[in-house]
Amino acid sequence: METVTTVVPSRRLGGRIAYAALALLLLAAAVFEAAKHGTGYWQAAAFGLGPDVALLFGASAGLEKGQLHPRAVPLYNLLHRYWLAVALAALAAFGLVPIGYVVGALAWAFHISLDRAVGYGLRTRDGFQRS
């Protein structure tokens, strides 16, 4: 019986370093905004960890190492795009949601940046990391 191994190339080192720098800036901004406004702590936790809810939804027996179940790929990819975090920050900036959501948006963008810095990106339809 032959085993097929999928090799996913690492992201370019320069790009990963840029994402790491962005992650540090976003973390600093989130801490600064939370301290400045005295709010946003639960939003930081919820939006900082929230994008990985798709990993729980996509856990299943019988998958290859590193594979996410295909049913969870659309949710995972949606939650790991910057535009939703930017939209949340814009809603807070315009006063449509409480200012604590700015902290949540920064934490969300931090999560995405940190994932990209360590080599995790969006997923293919089959649930593997995109190269």
ChimeraX commands (.cxc) that place a marker at each C-alpha (Angstrom):
marker #1 position 0.00,0.00,0.00 radius 0.5
marker #1 position 1.47,3.32,-1.08 radius 0.5
marker #1 position 1.22,6.42,1.10 radius 0.5
marker #1 position 0.91,9.80,-0.58 radius 0.5
marker #1 position 2.43,12.71,1.29 radius 0.5
marker #1 position 1.53,16.26,0.44 radius 0.5
marker #1 position 4.43,18.65,0.89 radius 0.5
marker #1 position 3.41,22.25,1.41 radius 0.5
marker #1 position 6.23,24.70,0.72 radius 0.5
marker #1 position 6.91,27.26,3.43 radius 0.5
marker #1 position 5.96,30.83,2.79 radius 0.5
marker #1 position 8.81,33.02,1.76 radius 0.5
marker #1 position 10.89,34.06,4.73 radius 0.5
marker #1 position 10.53,37.78,3.95 radius 0.5
marker #1 position 6.76,37.54,3.90 radius 0.5
marker #1 position 6.68,35.63,7.15 radius 0.5
marker #1 position 8.92,38.22,8.80 radius 0.5
marker #1 position 6.62,40.98,7.55 radius 0.5
marker #1 position 3.60,39.17,8.99 radius 0.5
marker #1 position 5.45,38.75,12.30 radius 0.5
marker #1 position 6.21,42.48,12.41 radius 0.5
marker #1 position 2.58,43.26,11.62 radius 0.5
marker #1 position 1.45,40.87,14.36 radius 0.5
marker #1 position 3.64,42.67,16.91 radius 0.5
marker #1 position 2.29,46.07,15.84 radius 0.5
marker #1 position -1.31,44.85,16.04 radius 0.5
marker #1 position -0.73,43.32,19.48 radius 0.5
marker #1 position 0.80,46.57,20.74 radius 0.5
marker #1 position -2.11,48.57,19.28 radius 0.5
marker #1 position -4.67,46.24,20.88 radius 0.5
marker #1 position -3.01,46.54,24.30 radius 0.5
marker #1 position -2.73,50.33,23.91 radius 0.5
marker #1 position -6.39,50.73,22.90 radius 0.5
marker #1 position -7.63,48.46,25.69 radius 0.5
marker #1 position -5.62,50.41,28.27 radius 0.5
marker #1 position -6.62,53.77,26.80 radius 0.5
marker #1 position -10.36,53.06,26.78 radius 0.5
marker #1 position -10.49,50.59,29.68 radius 0.5
marker #1 position -12.61,48.25,27.61 radius 0.5
marker #1 position -12.36,45.59,24.95 radius 0.5
marker #1 position -10.99,42.79,27.08 radius 0.5
marker #1 position -13.66,40.23,26.30 radius 0.5
marker #1 position -13.63,41.30,22.65 radius 0.5
marker #1 position -9.86,40.75,22.54 radius 0.5
marker #1 position -10.31,37.23,23.86 radius 0.5
marker #1 position -13.31,36.39,21.69 radius 0.5
marker #1 position -11.96,37.79,18.42 radius 0.5
marker #1 position -8.38,36.73,19.16 radius 0.5
marker #1 position -9.37,33.09,19.59 radius 0.5
marker #1 position -12.59,33.06,17.56 radius 0.5
marker #1 position -11.16,32.42,14.10 radius 0.5
marker #1 position -10.00,28.99,15.24 radius 0.5
marker #1 position -13.57,27.85,15.95 radius 0.5
marker #1 position -13.44,26.55,12.37 radius 0.5
marker #1 position -10.69,24.15,13.42 radius 0.5
marker #1 position -13.06,22.58,15.96 radius 0.5
marker #1 position -15.79,22.39,13.33 radius 0.5
marker #1 position -13.32,20.78,10.93 radius 0.5
marker #1 position -11.83,18.18,13.24 radius 0.5
marker #1 position -12.73,14.68,12.15 radius 0.5
marker #1 position -11.40,11.15,12.14 radius 0.5
marker #1 position -9.92,9.84,8.93 radius 0.5
marker #1 position -8.23,13.04,7.79 radius 0.5
marker #1 position -4.59,13.31,6.81 radius 0.5
marker #1 position -2.16,15.14,9.07 radius 0.5
marker #1 position -2.76,18.89,8.77 radius 0.5
marker #1 position -5.99,18.48,6.85 radius 0.5
marker #1 position -9.15,20.30,7.84 radius 0.5
marker #1 position -12.47,18.69,6.97 radius 0.5
marker #1 position -13.75,20.22,3.71 radius 0.5
marker #1 position -17.04,21.25,5.40 radius 0.5
marker #1 position -15.07,23.71,7.57 radius 0.5
marker #1 position -12.89,25.24,4.84 radius 0.5
marker #1 position -15.29,28.06,3.83 radius 0.5
marker #1 position -15.70,29.15,7.47 radius 0.5
marker #1 position -11.96,28.86,8.16 radius 0.5
marker #1 position -11.05,30.90,5.08 radius 0.5
marker #1 position -13.71,33.52,5.85 radius 0.5
marker #1 position -12.49,33.98,9.42 radius 0.5
marker #1 position -8.86,34.22,8.31 radius 0.5
marker #1 position -9.24,37.21,5.98 radius 0.5
marker #1 position -8.36,40.72,7.06 radius 0.5
marker #1 position -11.36,42.48,5.53 radius 0.5
marker #1 position -13.78,41.26,8.21 radius 0.5
marker #1 position -11.52,42.59,10.98 radius 0.5
marker #1 position -11.22,45.88,9.10 radius 0.5
marker #1 position -15.01,46.05,8.73 radius 0.5
marker #1 position -15.42,45.49,12.47 radius 0.5
marker #1 position -12.91,48.27,13.23 radius 0.5
marker #1 position -14.77,50.59,10.84 radius 0.5
marker #1 position -18.09,49.87,12.57 radius 0.5
marker #1 position -16.50,50.80,15.90 radius 0.5
marker #1 position -14.76,53.87,14.47 radius 0.5
marker #1 position -18.08,55.19,13.18 radius 0.5
marker #1 position -19.77,54.51,16.52 radius 0.5
marker #1 position -22.07,51.79,15.22 radius 0.5
marker #1 position -20.74,49.33,17.81 radius 0.5
marker #1 position -18.98,50.07,21.13 radius 0.5
marker #1 position -15.33,51.16,21.01 radius 0.5
marker #1 position -14.24,47.88,22.64 radius 0.5
marker #1 position -14.74,46.25,19.27 radius 0.5
marker #1 position -11.72,48.15,17.95 radius 0.5
marker #1 position -9.69,46.05,20.39 radius 0.5
marker #1 position -11.49,42.95,19.12 radius 0.5
marker #1 position -10.72,43.88,15.51 radius 0.5
marker #1 position -7.04,44.45,16.34 radius 0.5
marker #1 position -6.91,41.08,18.15 radius 0.5
marker #1 position -8.57,39.39,15.16 radius 0.5
marker #1 position -6.07,40.92,12.73 radius 0.5
marker #1 position -3.27,39.93,15.15 radius 0.5
marker #1 position -4.49,36.32,15.06 radius 0.5
marker #1 position -4.48,36.28,11.26 radius 0.5
marker #1 position -1.03,37.87,11.10 radius 0.5
marker #1 position 0.41,35.47,13.66 radius 0.5
marker #1 position -0.99,32.49,11.75 radius 0.5
marker #1 position 0.59,33.75,8.54 radius 0.5
marker #1 position 3.90,34.46,10.30 radius 0.5
marker #1 position 4.17,30.85,11.46 radius 0.5
marker #1 position 3.20,29.51,8.05 radius 0.5
marker #1 position -0.54,28.94,8.29 radius 0.5
marker #1 position -2.57,30.48,5.52 radius 0.5
marker #1 position -5.84,29.90,3.78 radius 0.5
marker #1 position -6.99,26.36,2.95 radius 0.5
marker #1 position -7.71,24.57,-0.31 radius 0.5
marker #1 position -11.14,23.01,-0.90 radius 0.5
marker #1 position -9.69,19.70,0.30 radius 0.5
marker #1 position -8.67,21.28,3.62 radius 0.5
marker #1 position -4.91,21.49,3.13 radius 0.5
marker #1 position -2.78,24.62,3.49 radius 0.5
marker #1 position -2.51,26.61,0.28 radius 0.5
marker #1 position 1.00,26.88,-1.04 radius 0.5
marker link #1:1,2 radius 0.2
marker link #1:2,3 radius 0.2
marker link #1:3,4 radius 0.2
marker link #1:4,5 radius 0.2
marker link #1:5,6 radius 0.2
marker link #1:6,7 radius 0.2
marker link #1:7,8 radius 0.2
marker link #1:8,9 radius 0.2
marker link #1:9,10 radius 0.2
marker link #1:10,11 radius 0.2
marker link #1:11,12 radius 0.2
marker link #1:12,13 radius 0.2
marker link #1:13,14 radius 0.2
marker link #1:14,15 radius 0.2
marker link #1:15,16 radius 0.2
marker link #1:16,17 radius 0.2
marker link #1:17,18 radius 0.2
marker link #1:18,19 radius 0.2
marker link #1:19,20 radius 0.2
marker link #1:20,21 radius 0.2
marker link #1:21,22 radius 0.2
marker link #1:22,23 radius 0.2
marker link #1:23,24 radius 0.2
marker link #1:24,25 radius 0.2
marker link #1:25,26 radius 0.2
marker link #1:26,27 radius 0.2
marker link #1:27,28 radius 0.2
marker link #1:28,29 radius 0.2
marker link #1:29,30 radius 0.2
marker link #1:30,31 radius 0.2
marker link #1:31,32 radius 0.2
marker link #1:32,33 radius 0.2
marker link #1:33,34 radius 0.2
marker link #1:34,35 radius 0.2
marker link #1:35,36 radius 0.2
marker link #1:36,37 radius 0.2
marker link #1:37,38 radius 0.2
marker link #1:38,39 radius 0.2
marker link #1:39,40 radius 0.2
marker link #1:40,41 radius 0.2
marker link #1:41,42 radius 0.2
marker link #1:42,43 radius 0.2
marker link #1:43,44 radius 0.2
marker link #1:44,45 radius 0.2
marker link #1:45,46 radius 0.2
marker link #1:46,47 radius 0.2
marker link #1:47,48 radius 0.2
marker link #1:48,49 radius 0.2
marker link #1:49,50 radius 0.2
marker link #1:50,51 radius 0.2
marker link #1:51,52 radius 0.2
marker link #1:52,53 radius 0.2
marker link #1:53,54 radius 0.2
marker link #1:54,55 radius 0.2
marker link #1:55,56 radius 0.2
marker link #1:56,57 radius 0.2
marker link #1:57,58 radius 0.2
marker link #1:58,59 radius 0.2
marker link #1:59,60 radius 0.2
marker link #1:60,61 radius 0.2
marker link #1:61,62 radius 0.2
marker link #1:62,63 radius 0.2
marker link #1:63,64 radius 0.2
marker link #1:64,65 radius 0.2
marker link #1:65,66 radius 0.2
marker link #1:66,67 radius 0.2
marker link #1:67,68 radius 0.2
marker link #1:68,69 radius 0.2
marker link #1:69,70 radius 0.2
marker link #1:70,71 radius 0.2
marker link #1:71,72 radius 0.2
marker link #1:72,73 radius 0.2
marker link #1:73,74 radius 0.2
marker link #1:74,75 radius 0.2
marker link #1:75,76 radius 0.2
marker link #1:76,77 radius 0.2
marker link #1:77,78 radius 0.2
marker link #1:78,79 radius 0.2
marker link #1:79,80 radius 0.2
marker link #1:80,81 radius 0.2
marker link #1:81,82 radius 0.2
marker link #1:82,83 radius 0.2
marker link #1:83,84 radius 0.2
marker link #1:84,85 radius 0.2
marker link #1:85,86 radius 0.2
marker link #1:86,87 radius 0.2
marker link #1:87,88 radius 0.2
marker link #1:88,89 radius 0.2
marker link #1:89,90 radius 0.2
marker link #1:90,91 radius 0.2
marker link #1:91,92 radius 0.2
marker link #1:92,93 radius 0.2
marker link #1:93,94 radius 0.2
marker link #1:94,95 radius 0.2
marker link #1:95,96 radius 0.2
marker link #1:96,97 radius 0.2
marker link #1:97,98 radius 0.2
marker link #1:98,99 radius 0.2
marker link #1:99,100 radius 0.2
marker link #1:100,101 radius 0.2
marker link #1:101,102 radius 0.2
marker link #1:102,103 radius 0.2
marker link #1:103,104 radius 0.2
marker link #1:104,105 radius 0.2
marker link #1:105,106 radius 0.2
marker link #1:106,107 radius 0.2
marker link #1:107,108 radius 0.2
marker link #1:108,109 radius 0.2
marker link #1:109,110 radius 0.2
marker link #1:110,111 radius 0.2
marker link #1:111,112 radius 0.2
marker link #1:112,113 radius 0.2
marker link #1:113,114 radius 0.2
marker link #1:114,115 radius 0.2
marker link #1:115,116 radius 0.2
marker link #1:116,117 radius 0.2
marker link #1:117,118 radius 0.2
marker link #1:118,119 radius 0.2
marker link #1:119,120 radius 0.2
marker link #1:120,121 radius 0.2
marker link #1:121,122 radius 0.2
marker link #1:122,123 radius 0.2
marker link #1:123,124 radius 0.2
marker link #1:124,125 radius 0.2
marker link #1:125,126 radius 0.2
marker link #1:126,127 radius 0.2
marker link #1:127,128 radius 0.2
marker link #1:128,129 radius 0.2
marker link #1:129,130 radius 0.2
marker link #1:130,131 radius 0.2
view
